[in-house]
Amino acid sequence: MPTVGLSALTQRERVVMGELGEDITLEDIAARLWVTRNTVKTQLRSAYRKIGVSTRAEAVAWARAHGL
């Protein structure tokens, strides 16, 4: 797993990653951010690739470890 910091993510990817820790659906995240579910999925896919994770649980753990 690559060791990358928050600077590897765009501001929007950070926002979306920060929302993952709550027990909500991608649709709920999309509604909060006024975007489509597909936009959220695209942003998460990009963030997952950058930080080297493949599951939501791994992404949540990474986000918590990096203060999101």
N, C-alpha and C positions, 0 to 999 in steps of 0.2 A: 504494500500500500504506500503510495507516495506521501511524503511528509510535506504538506503545503499549508500555508497559513490563510487567513481570511483574505489577504491581498490577491490571492489567485481567483477569487470569485468577484463577479460584478456586484454592484450594489443591489440590484434586483434579485440576483441569486441568493445573496445574504438574507434579504427579506423573506424570500420563499423558504429558505432553509430554516429560518427562525420560527416559521409557522409550523414546521413539521412536528415539533415536540408535543404539540397539543393533539388530543385524540379527535381529530377532525378529518374529513374527507378532502380530496383534492378539489372537489366542487365547492366546498366551504371556503377553502383557501382562495380559490378563484373569485368567489363572490366578495370576499373581504378586500381583495386587491383590485376589483373591477376589471378582471381579465377573464379569458375563457379557460376551461379546464385544460385544453390542449396547450395553451401558453404556459400554464403552470408545469405541465408534464415536460415541455421542452426545456424550460428553465431548470427543472430538477435534473433532467437527463444530462444537461451540460455541467451542472454543479457536481453530480455524482462522478462523471468522467474526470473532472479536474481534481477531485479529492480522493479518487480511487476506491469508491464504494459501489456496491451494487444493490443494496437493499435499503428500505426506509429506516430500519432499525440501526444499521451501520451509519447512515447519514445523521440520524438523531444523536447517536453517541458522539460522532465527530463534531457536530454542532455544539453540543454541550461542552465538550472538551475545549472548544475554541470560543466559548463565551457567547454563543448565539442563543 
